[in-house]
């Protein structure tokens, strides 16, 4: 009888734990803009791997990776620098 009670208790525990781990309800992704410190390099590998494998979406994030060169449109010219007179 004790053995049967132990088996029932273990099975109930397993059922409770697996139902608690159910899939989360559909939720809206939180938009995040992540600006790199410079051009993509080996320091940013984890960021790009996480985006490619969908880890950000699993965490509920919609990550937009921005490179510093993308901040201003290419059509916009930089401010003119006055020539240095000698």
Secondary structure as UniProt FT lines:
FT   HELIX           2..20
FT   STRAND          30..35
FT   HELIX           42..44
FT   HELIX           45..53
FT   HELIX           55..58
FT   TURN            59..60
FT   STRAND          61..66
FT   HELIX           68..70
FT   TURN            74..75
//
